Amino acid sequence: MKRTGEFVLSIIAGVVNLLALFYGIRALAANSSVLKQQLSAAGNNLSSQDINNVIRLFHTAGTFLIILSIISIILAVIALIFLKRSRPKLGGWLLILSGAASLIEIVPGILYIIAGIMALVRKPMPQ
């Protein structure tokens, strides 16, 4: 049975996930001294401790985004392989897990969950 809808939704979610992965890498690669200068120049009366906490939070969020994006992409690729090999139930559950893993990134999470539900609910055509 063709699973075009599930494939399209999963690929769109994967592309958005790759963008999130890119932004996570970018957050880790950000120069701390430049961020300190920009936060100091903003004029928000932030102490050096506050600035360091913001930078630490920025790096932690980047790491978290990278880890979740990688897990989500790997689960989605495995799910698509199972969908291609006519194992829609397992593929659907893996897509739902992928959606749960990437739910912090709203768009890919919702798309993966919709694709997973479609894979679980759709009945095979009678032969």
N, CA, C and O atoms as a GROMACS GRO file, in nm:
protein
  508
    1MET      N    1   0.083  -0.117   0.000
    1MET     CA    2   0.000   0.000   0.000
    1MET      C    3   0.088   0.124   0.000
    1MET      O    4   0.190   0.130   0.069
    2LYS      N    5   0.048   0.221  -0.078
    2LYS     CA    6   0.125   0.344  -0.083
    2LYS      C    7   0.102   0.425   0.044
    2LYS      O    8  -0.010   0.437   0.092
    3ARG      N    9   0.206   0.477   0.095
    3ARG     CA   10   0.203   0.559   0.217
    3ARG      C   11   0.259   0.697   0.185
    3ARG      O   12   0.346   0.747   0.256
    4THR      N   13   0.210   0.757   0.078
    4THR     CA   14   0.263   0.885   0.032
    4THR      C   15   0.244   0.995   0.136
    4THR      O   16   0.335   1.074   0.158
    5GLY      N   17   0.128   1.000   0.198
    5GLY     CA   18   0.102   1.104   0.298
    5GLY      C   19   0.199   1.098   0.414
    5GLY      O   20   0.252   1.200   0.458
    6GLU      N   21   0.222   0.978   0.464
    6GLU     CA   22   0.314   0.961   0.575
    6GLU      C   23   0.456   1.000   0.536
    6GLU      O   24   0.528   1.064   0.613
    7PHE      N   25   0.496   0.961   0.414
    7PHE     CA   26   0.630   0.994   0.366
    7PHE      C   27   0.648   1.144   0.352
    7PHE      O   28   0.749   1.200   0.395
    8VAL      N   29   0.550   1.211   0.293
    8VAL     CA   30   0.561   1.356   0.271
    8VAL      C   31   0.566   1.430   0.404
    8VAL      O   32   0.650   1.518   0.423
    9LEU      N   33   0.477   1.396   0.495
    9LEU     CA   34   0.478   1.463   0.626
    9LEU      C   35   0.609   1.438   0.700
    9LEU      O   36   0.662   1.528   0.765
   10SER      N   37   0.660   1.316   0.691
   10SER     CA   38   0.785   1.284   0.761
   10SER      C   39   0.903   1.356   0.699
   10SER      O   40   0.993   1.399   0.771
   11ILE      N   41   0.904   1.369   0.569
   11ILE     CA   42   1.016   1.438   0.504
   11ILE      C   43   1.012   1.588   0.535
   11ILE      O   44   1.116   1.648   0.560
   12ILE      N   45   0.893   1.647   0.534
   12ILE     CA   46   0.882   1.789   0.570
   12ILE      C   47   0.929   1.809   0.714
   12ILE      O   48   1.003   1.903   0.744
   13ALA      N   49   0.885   1.722   0.804
   13ALA     CA   50   0.926   1.732   0.944
   13ALA      C   51   1.077   1.711   0.957
   13ALA      O   52   1.142   1.777   1.039
   14GLY      N   53   1.133   1.621   0.877
   14GLY     CA   54   1.277   1.598   0.881
   14GLY      C   55   1.357   1.720   0.837
   14GLY      O   56   1.461   1.750   0.894
   15VAL      N   57   1.307   1.789   0.736
   15VAL     CA   58   1.376   1.910   0.689
   15VAL      C   59   1.371   2.018   0.797
   15VAL      O   60   1.472   2.085   0.822
   16VAL      N   61   1.257   2.035   0.860
   16VAL     CA   62   1.246   2.133   0.969
   16VAL      C   63   1.335   2.091   1.086
   16VAL      O   64   1.394   2.176   1.153
   17ASN      N   65   1.344   1.962   1.111
   17ASN     CA   66   1.432   1.911   1.216
   17ASN      C   67   1.578   1.940   1.184
   17ASN      O   68   1.656   1.973   1.273
   18LEU      N   69   1.615   1.927   1.057
   18LEU     CA   70   1.753   1.959   1.017
   18LEU      C   71   1.783   2.107   1.039
   18LEU      O   72   1.894   2.142   1.079
   19LEU      N   73   1.684   2.193   1.015
   19LEU     CA   74   1.703   2.335   1.043
   19LEU      C   75   1.724   2.359   1.193
   19LEU      O   76   1.809   2.439   1.232
   20ALA      N   77   1.648   2.289   1.275
   20ALA     CA   78   1.665   2.301   1.420
   20ALA      C   79   1.802   2.250   1.462
   20ALA      O   80   1.866   2.306   1.551
   21LEU      N   81   1.848   2.143   1.399
   21LEU     CA   82   1.982   2.091   1.427
   21LEU      C   83   2.088   2.195   1.391
   21LEU      O   84   2.184   2.214   1.466
   22PHE      N   85   2.069   2.260   1.278
   22PHE     CA   86   2.162   2.365   1.235
   22PHE      C   87   2.166   2.479   1.337
   22PHE      O   88   2.273   2.528   1.372
   23TYR      N   89   2.048   2.522   1.384
   23TYR     CA   90   2.045   2.630   1.482
   23TYR      C   91   2.102   2.587   1.616
   23TYR      O   92   2.160   2.669   1.688
   24GLY      N   93   2.088   2.461   1.652
   24GLY     CA   94   2.150   2.412   1.774
   24GLY      C   95   2.302   2.413   1.764
   24GLY      O   96   2.370   2.450   1.860
   25ILE      N   97   2.354   2.373   1.648
   25ILE     CA   98   2.499   2.378   1.627
   25ILE      C   99   2.548   2.522   1.629
   25ILE      O  100   2.655   2.552   1.682
   26ARG      N  101   2.468   2.609   1.572
   26ARG     CA  102   2.504   2.750   1.569
   26ARG      C  103   2.505   2.810   1.710
   26ARG      O  104   2.589   2.894   1.741
   27ALA      N  105   2.413   2.766   1.793
   27ALA     CA  106   2.410   2.815   1.932
   27ALA      C  107   2.534   2.770   2.008
   27ALA      O  108   2.586   2.844   2.092
   28LEU      N  109   2.582   2.650   1.979
   28LEU     CA  110   2.703   2.602   2.046
   28LEU      C  111   2.828   2.671   1.993
   28LEU      O  112   2.926   2.689   2.066
   29ALA      N  113   2.824   2.710   1.866
   29ALA     CA  114   2.941   2.771   1.805
   29ALA      C  115   2.949   2.921   1.831
   29ALA      O  116   3.045   2.986   1.791
   30ALA      N  117   2.849   2.976   1.897
   30ALA     CA  118   2.848   3.121   1.923
   30ALA      C  119   2.966   3.159   2.012
   30ALA      O  120   2.999   3.089   2.108
   31ASN      N  121   3.028   3.270   1.979
   31ASN     CA  122   3.143   3.319   2.053
   31ASN      C  123   3.096   3.383   2.184
   31ASN      O  124   3.016   3.477   2.182
   32SER      N  125   3.144   3.333   2.295
   32SER     CA  126   3.100   3.381   2.426
   32SER      C  127   3.136   3.527   2.450
   32SER      O  128   3.058   3.602   2.509
   33SER      N  129   3.254   3.567   2.405
   33SER     CA  130   3.296   3.706   2.430
   33SER      C  131   3.209   3.804   2.352
   33SER      O  132   3.177   3.912   2.402
   34VAL      N  133   3.170   3.768   2.230
   34VAL     CA  134   3.082   3.855   2.151
   34VAL      C  135   2.945   3.863   2.217
   34VAL      O  136   2.886   3.971   2.224
   35LEU      N  137   2.894   3.750   2.266
   35LEU     CA  138   2.766   3.751   2.335
   35LEU      C  139   2.772   3.837   2.462
   35LEU      O  140   2.677   3.910   2.492
   36LYS      N  141   2.882   3.829   2.535
   36LYS     CA  142   2.896   3.911   2.655
   36LYS      C  143   2.894   4.059   2.620
   36LYS      O  144   2.829   4.139   2.689
   37GLN      N  145   2.964   4.096   2.513
   37GLN     CA  146   2.966   4.236   2.472
   37GLN      C  147   2.827   4.283   2.431
   37GLN      O  148   2.786   4.393   2.467
   38GLN      N  149   2.756   4.200   2.356
   38GLN     CA  150   2.623   4.240   2.311
   38GLN      C  151   2.524   4.251   2.426
   38GLN      O  152   2.443   4.343   2.430
   39LEU      N  153   2.532   4.158   2.521
   39LEU     CA  154   2.442   4.166   2.636
   39LEU      C  155   2.476   4.284   2.726
   39LEU      O  156   2.386   4.346   2.783
   40SER      N  157   2.604   4.316   2.739
   40SER     CA  158   2.644   4.432   2.819
   40SER      C  159   2.600   4.562   2.752
   40SER      O  160   2.557   4.655   2.820
   41ALA      N  161   2.611   4.567   2.621
   41ALA     CA  162   2.574   4.688   2.546
   41ALA      C  163   2.424   4.707   2.537
   41ALA      O  164   2.378   4.816   2.503
   42ALA      N  165   2.347   4.605   2.567
   42ALA     CA  166   2.202   4.617   2.558
   42ALA      C  167   2.146   4.714   2.661
   42ALA      O  168   2.035   4.765   2.645
   43GLY      N  169   2.220   4.740   2.764
   43GLY     CA  170   2.178   4.838   2.863
   43GLY      C  171   2.069   4.790   2.956
   43GLY      O  172   1.991   4.870   3.006
   44ASN      N  173   2.062   4.660   2.980
   44ASN     CA  174   1.958   4.606   3.067
   44ASN      C  175   2.004   4.597   3.212
   44ASN      O  176   1.936   4.535   3.294
   45ASN      N  177   2.117   4.658   3.244
   45ASN     CA  178   2.172   4.655   3.380
   45ASN      C  179   2.190   4.512   3.430
   45ASN      O  180   2.154   4.480   3.543
   46LEU      N  181   2.246   4.428   3.346
   46LEU     CA  182   2.272   4.289   3.383
   46LEU      C  183   2.409   4.280   3.449
   46LEU      O  184   2.505   4.342   3.402
   47SER      N  185   2.418   4.203   3.555
   47SER     CA  186   2.548   4.180   3.617
   47SER      C  187   2.625   4.078   3.535
   47SER      O  188   2.568   4.012   3.448
   48SER      N  189   2.752   4.065   3.564
   48SER     CA  190   2.834   3.968   3.490
   48SER      C  191   2.786   3.825   3.518
   48SER      O  192   2.796   3.739   3.431
   49GLN      N  193   2.736   3.801   3.638
   49GLN     CA  194   2.682   3.669   3.671
   49GLN      C  195   2.558   3.640   3.587
   49GLN      O  196   2.541   3.528   3.538
   50ASP      N  197   2.471   3.740   3.570
   50ASP     CA  198   2.351   3.722   3.487
   50ASP      C  199   2.389   3.695   3.342
   50ASP      O  200   2.328   3.611   3.276
   51ILE      N  201   2.488   3.766   3.293
   51ILE     CA  202   2.532   3.747   3.154
   51ILE      C  203   2.588   3.607   3.136
   51ILE      O  204   2.559   3.541   3.036
   52ASN      N  205   2.668   3.561   3.232
   52ASN     CA  206   2.722   3.425   3.224
   52ASN      C  207   2.612   3.320   3.230
   52ASN      O  208   2.620   3.218   3.161
   53ASN      N  209   2.510   3.345   3.310
   53ASN     CA  210   2.396   3.252   3.317
   53ASN      C  211   2.320   3.246   3.185
   53ASN      O  212   2.278   3.139   3.142
   54VAL      N  213   2.302   3.360   3.121
   54VAL     CA  214   2.234   3.363   2.991
   54VAL      C  215   2.314   3.287   2.886
   54VAL      O  216   2.258   3.212   2.807
   55ILE      N  217   2.444   3.306   2.886
   55ILE     CA  218   2.530   3.235   2.789
   55ILE      C  219   2.528   3.085   2.816
   55ILE      O  220   2.522   3.006   2.722
   56ARG      N  221   2.533   3.045   2.943
   56ARG     CA  222   2.526   2.904   2.978
   56ARG      C  223   2.392   2.843   2.935
   56ARG      O  224   2.387   2.731   2.884
   57LEU      N  225   2.284   2.918   2.955
   57LEU     CA  226   2.152   2.874   2.912
   57LEU      C  227   2.146   2.858   2.760
   57LEU      O  228   2.086   2.763   2.710
   58PHE      N  229   2.207   2.950   2.689
   58PHE     CA  230   2.211   2.946   2.543
   58PHE      C  231   2.282   2.819   2.495
   58PHE      O  232   2.235   2.752   2.403
   59HIS      N  233   2.394   2.787   2.556
   59HIS     CA  234   2.469   2.666   2.518
   59HIS      C  235   2.394   2.539   2.558
   59HIS      O  236   2.396   2.441   2.483
   60THR      N  237   2.330   2.539   2.672
   60THR     CA  238   2.253   2.422   2.715
   60THR      C  239   2.135   2.398   2.622
   60THR      O  240   2.107   2.284   2.585
   61ALA      N  241   2.066   2.504   2.584
   61ALA     CA  242   1.954   2.491   2.491
   61ALA      C  243   2.001   2.440   2.355
   61ALA      O  244   1.932   2.359   2.292
   62GLY      N  245   2.116   2.486   2.310
   62GLY     CA  246   2.172   2.437   2.184
   62GLY      C  247   2.204   2.289   2.189
   62GLY      O  248   2.174   2.215   2.095
   63THR      N  249   2.264   2.244   2.298
   63THR     CA  250   2.295   2.103   2.314
   63THR      C  251   2.169   2.019   2.318
   63THR      O  252   2.161   1.913   2.254
   64PHE      N  253   2.069   2.065   2.392
   64PHE     CA  254   1.942   1.995   2.402
   64PHE      C  255   1.874   1.984   2.266
   64PHE      O  256   1.820   1.879   2.231
   65LEU      N  257   1.878   2.092   2.189
   65LEU     CA  258   1.818   2.093   2.056
   65LEU      C  259   1.889   1.997   1.962
   65LEU      O  260   1.824   1.928   1.882
   66ILE      N  261   2.020   1.991   1.970
   66ILE     CA  262   2.096   1.899   1.885
   66ILE      C  263   2.062   1.754   1.918
   66ILE      O  264   2.036   1.674   1.828
   67ILE      N  265   2.062   1.720   2.046
   67ILE     CA  266   2.035   1.582   2.087
   67ILE      C  267   1.895   1.538   2.045
   67ILE      O  268   1.878   1.430   1.989
   68LEU      N  269   1.795   1.622   2.072
   68LEU     CA  270   1.658   1.586   2.035
   68LEU      C  271   1.640   1.576   1.884
   68LEU      O  272   1.568   1.489   1.836
   69SER      N  273   1.705   1.664   1.810
   69SER     CA  274   1.693   1.660   1.664
   69SER      C  275   1.754   1.533   1.607
   69SER      O  276   1.697   1.470   1.518
   70ILE      N  277   1.870   1.495   1.658
   70ILE     CA  278   1.936   1.374   1.608
   70ILE      C  279   1.852   1.250   1.640
   70ILE      O  280   1.833   1.164   1.555
   71ILE      N  281   1.803   1.240   1.763
   71ILE     CA  282   1.719   1.126   1.802
   71ILE      C  283   1.595   1.120   1.715
   71ILE      O  284   1.557   1.012   1.667
   72SER      N  285   1.532   1.232   1.695
   72SER     CA  286   1.409   1.238   1.617
   72SER      C  287   1.433   1.200   1.471
   72SER      O  288   1.353   1.126   1.413
   73ILE      N  289   1.540   1.249   1.412
   73ILE     CA  290   1.570   1.217   1.273
   73ILE      C  291   1.600   1.068   1.257
   73ILE      O  292   1.553   1.006   1.162
   74ILE      N  293   1.677   1.011   1.349
   74ILE     CA  294   1.710   0.868   1.340
   74ILE      C  295   1.584   0.783   1.352
   74ILE      O  296   1.565   0.689   1.274
   75LEU      N  297   1.498   0.815   1.448
   75LEU     CA  298   1.373   0.739   1.463
   75LEU      C  299   1.285   0.753   1.340
   75LEU      O  300   1.222   0.655   1.298
   76ALA      N  301   1.280   0.871   1.282
   76ALA     CA  302   1.196   0.891   1.163
   76ALA      C  303   1.249   0.814   1.043
   76ALA      O  304   1.170   0.758   0.966
   77VAL      N  305   1.380   0.809   1.026
   77VAL     CA  306   1.437   0.733   0.914
   77VAL      C  307   1.408   0.584   0.931
   77VAL      O  308   1.372   0.517   0.834
   78ILE      N  309   1.424   0.533   1.052
   78ILE     CA  310   1.392   0.392   1.077
   78ILE      C  311   1.244   0.366   1.052
   78ILE      O  312   1.207   0.263   0.996
   79ALA      N  313   1.158   0.459   1.094
   79ALA     CA  314   1.014   0.444   1.072
   79ALA      C  315   0.981   0.441   0.923
   79ALA      O  316   0.898   0.362   0.879
   80LEU      N  317   1.046   0.526   0.846
   80LEU     CA  318   1.020   0.528   0.701
   80LEU      C  319   1.066   0.398   0.636
   80LEU      O  320   1.003   0.350   0.541
   81ILE      N  321   1.174   0.341   0.685
   81ILE     CA  322   1.219   0.211   0.633
   81ILE      C  323   1.113   0.104   0.662
   81ILE      O  324   1.082   0.023   0.575
   82PHE      N  325   1.059   0.105   0.783
   82PHE     CA  326   0.955   0.007   0.816
   82PHE      C  327   0.828   0.030   0.735
   82PHE      O  328   0.762  -0.065   0.695
   83LEU      N  329   0.794   0.156   0.710
   83LEU     CA  330   0.676   0.183   0.627
   83LEU      C  331   0.698   0.133   0.485
   83LEU      O  332   0.605   0.081   0.422
   84LYS      N  333   0.817   0.149   0.435
   84LYS     CA  334   0.848   0.104   0.299
   84LYS      C  335   0.843  -0.049   0.290
   84LYS      O  336   0.808  -0.104   0.186
   85ARG      N  337   0.879  -0.116   0.398
   85ARG     CA  338   0.880  -0.263   0.400
   85ARG      C  339   0.747  -0.322   0.446
   85ARG      O  340   0.743  -0.437   0.490
   86SER      N  341   0.642  -0.245   0.437
   86SER     CA  342   0.506  -0.290   0.470
   86SER      C  343   0.490  -0.332   0.616
   86SER      O  344   0.425  -0.432   0.646
   87ARG      N  345   0.549  -0.256   0.706
   87ARG     CA  346   0.529  -0.276   0.850
   87ARG      C  347   0.474  -0.146   0.908
   87ARG      O  348   0.544  -0.078   0.984
   88PRO      N  349   0.350  -0.110   0.872
   88PRO     CA  350   0.298   0.022   0.909
   88PRO      C  351   0.277   0.043   1.058
   88PRO      O  352   0.290   0.155   1.106
   89LYS      N  353   0.245  -0.061   1.132
   89LYS     CA  354   0.221  -0.044   1.275
   89LYS      C  355   0.349  -0.002   1.347
   89LYS      O  356   0.350   0.093   1.425
   90LEU      N  357   0.457  -0.074   1.321
   90LEU     CA  358   0.584  -0.041   1.383
   90LEU      C  359   0.634   0.096   1.336
   90LEU      O  360   0.682   0.176   1.416
   91GLY      N  361   0.620   0.122   1.207
   91GLY     CA  362   0.660   0.252   1.154
   91GLY      C  363   0.578   0.365   1.214
   91GLY      O  364   0.632   0.472   1.244
   92GLY      N  365   0.449   0.342   1.233
   92GLY     CA  366   0.363   0.444   1.294
   92GLY      C  367   0.402   0.474   1.437
   92GLY      O  368   0.406   0.590   1.478
   93TRP      N  369   0.431   0.369   1.514
   93TRP     CA  370   0.473   0.391   1.653
   93TRP      C  371   0.607   0.463   1.660
   93TRP      O  372   0.628   0.548   1.746
   94LEU      N  373   0.698   0.430   1.569
   94LEU     CA  374   0.827   0.499   1.568
   94LEU      C  375   0.810   0.646   1.529
   94LEU      O  376   0.880   0.732   1.582
   95LEU      N  377   0.718   0.674   1.438
   95LEU     CA  378   0.691   0.814   1.403
   95LEU      C  379   0.631   0.890   1.521
   95LEU      O  380   0.664   1.007   1.543
   96ILE      N  381   0.544   0.825   1.596
   96ILE     CA  382   0.488   0.890   1.714
   96ILE      C  383   0.597   0.915   1.819
   96ILE      O  384   0.599   1.020   1.882
   97LEU      N  385   0.687   0.819   1.838
   97LEU     CA  386   0.800   0.839   1.929
   97LEU      C  387   0.890   0.953   1.882
   97LEU      O  388   0.938   1.033   1.961
   98SER      N  389   0.912   0.958   1.751
   98SER     CA  390   0.991   1.066   1.694
   98SER      C  391   0.924   1.201   1.717
   98SER      O  392   0.991   1.300   1.746
   99GLY      N  393   0.792   1.203   1.704
   99GLY     CA  394   0.719   1.326   1.730
   99GLY      C  395   0.726   1.367   1.876
   99GLY      O  396   0.737   1.485   1.907
  100ALA      N  397   0.720   1.269   1.965
  100ALA     CA  398   0.731   1.300   2.108
  100ALA      C  399   0.871   1.352   2.141
  100ALA      O  400   0.886   1.442   2.224
  101ALA      N  401   0.973   1.297   2.075
  101ALA     CA  402   1.109   1.342   2.100
  101ALA      C  403   1.132   1.484   2.048
  101ALA      O  404   1.210   1.560   2.106
  102SER      N  405   1.064   1.519   1.941
  102SER     CA  406   1.086   1.652   1.883
  102SER      C  407   0.970   1.746   1.910
  102SER      O  408   0.951   1.843   1.837
  103LEU      N  409   0.892   1.720   2.014
  103LEU     CA  410   0.776   1.805   2.042
  103LEU      C  411   0.817   1.944   2.088
  103LEU      O  412   0.737   2.038   2.078
  104ILE      N  413   0.939   1.960   2.137
  104ILE     CA  414   0.985   2.094   2.174
  104ILE      C  415   0.996   2.182   2.050
  104ILE      O  416   0.980   2.304   2.057
  105GLU      N  417   1.025   2.120   1.937
  105GLU     CA  418   1.020   2.189   1.808
  105GLU      C  419   0.879   2.162   1.756
  105GLU      O  420   0.853   2.053   1.704
  106ILE      N  421   0.792   2.254   1.768
  106ILE     CA  422   0.648   2.230   1.753
  106ILE      C  423   0.611   2.170   1.618
  106ILE      O  424   0.538   2.071   1.612
  107VAL      N  425   0.658   2.228   1.509
  107VAL     CA  426   0.614   2.185   1.376
  107VAL      C  427   0.656   2.041   1.345
  107VAL      O  428   0.570   1.961   1.307
  108PRO      N  429   0.784   2.003   1.360
  108PRO     CA  430   0.818   1.864   1.330
  108PRO      C  431   0.748   1.765   1.423
  108PRO      O  432   0.708   1.657   1.380
  109GLY      N  433   0.734   1.801   1.549
  109GLY     CA  434   0.667   1.711   1.643
  109GLY      C  435   0.525   1.681   1.602
  109GLY      O  436   0.482   1.565   1.603
  110ILE      N  437   0.451   1.784   1.565
  110ILE     CA  438   0.312   1.765   1.523
  110ILE      C  439   0.306   1.686   1.392
  110ILE      O  440   0.221   1.598   1.378
  111LEU      N  441   0.394   1.717   1.298
  111LEU     CA  442   0.392   1.646   1.170
  111LEU      C  443   0.425   1.498   1.187
  111LEU      O  444   0.361   1.413   1.125
  112TYR      N  445   0.524   1.467   1.270
  112TYR     CA  446   0.558   1.326   1.295
  112TYR      C  447   0.441   1.253   1.362
  112TYR      O  448   0.412   1.139   1.327
  113ILE      N  449   0.376   1.318   1.457
  113ILE     CA  450   0.263   1.253   1.525
  113ILE      C  451   0.147   1.230   1.429
  113ILE      O  452   0.085   1.124   1.433
  114ILE      N  453   0.118   1.327   1.343
  114ILE     CA  454   0.011   1.309   1.244
  114ILE      C  455   0.045   1.195   1.150
  114ILE      O  456  -0.041   1.112   1.120
  115ALA      N  457   0.170   1.190   1.102
  115ALA     CA  458   0.211   1.081   1.012
  115ALA      C  459   0.203   0.946   1.083
  115ALA      O  460   0.163   0.847   1.022
  116GLY      N  461   0.240   0.941   1.210
  116GLY     CA  462   0.232   0.817   1.285
  116GLY      C  463   0.090   0.770   1.304
  116GLY      O  464   0.061   0.651   1.292
  117ILE      N  465   0.000   0.863   1.333
  117ILE     CA  466  -0.141   0.826   1.348
  117ILE      C  467  -0.198   0.779   1.215
  117ILE      O  468  -0.275   0.683   1.211
  118MET      N  469  -0.160   0.845   1.106
  118MET     CA  470  -0.206   0.802   0.974
  118MET      C  471  -0.159   0.660   0.944
  118MET      O  472  -0.234   0.580   0.889
  119ALA      N  473  -0.035   0.628   0.981
  119ALA     CA  474   0.018   0.494   0.956
  119ALA      C  475  -0.053   0.389   1.039
  119ALA      O  476  -0.074   0.277   0.993
  120LEU      N  477  -0.091   0.424   1.160
  120LEU     CA  478  -0.159   0.328   1.247
  120LEU      C  479  -0.306   0.308   1.209
  120LEU      O  480  -0.358   0.197   1.220
  121VAL      N  481  -0.371   0.413   1.165
  121VAL     CA  482  -0.516   0.407   1.143
  121VAL      C  483  -0.552   0.356   1.004
  121VAL      O  484  -0.653   0.288   0.988
  122ARG      N  485  -0.472   0.387   0.906
  122ARG     CA  486  -0.506   0.350   0.769
  122ARG      C  487  -0.509   0.199   0.753
  122ARG      O  488  -0.415   0.128   0.790
  123LYS      N  489  -0.618   0.151   0.697
  123LYS     CA  490  -0.636   0.007   0.675
  123LYS      C  491  -0.580  -0.032   0.538
  123LYS      O  492  -0.591   0.045   0.443
  124PRO      N  493  -0.520  -0.151   0.528
  124PRO     CA  494  -0.470  -0.196   0.398
  124PRO      C  495  -0.586  -0.228   0.304
  124PRO      O  496  -0.693  -0.270   0.347
  125MET      N  497  -0.562  -0.206   0.176
  125MET     CA  498  -0.665  -0.236   0.076
  125MET      C  499  -0.686  -0.386   0.064
  125MET      O  500  -0.589  -0.462   0.067
  126PRO      N  501  -0.812  -0.429   0.050
  126PRO     CA  502  -0.835  -0.574   0.031
  126PRO      C  503  -0.780  -0.618  -0.104
  126PRO      O  504  -0.786  -0.545  -0.202
  127GLN      N  505  -0.726  -0.737  -0.106
  127GLN     CA  506  -0.663  -0.789  -0.228
  127GLN      C  507  -0.764  -0.847  -0.323
  127GLN      O  508  -0.728  -0.895  -0.430
   0.00000   0.00000   0.00000
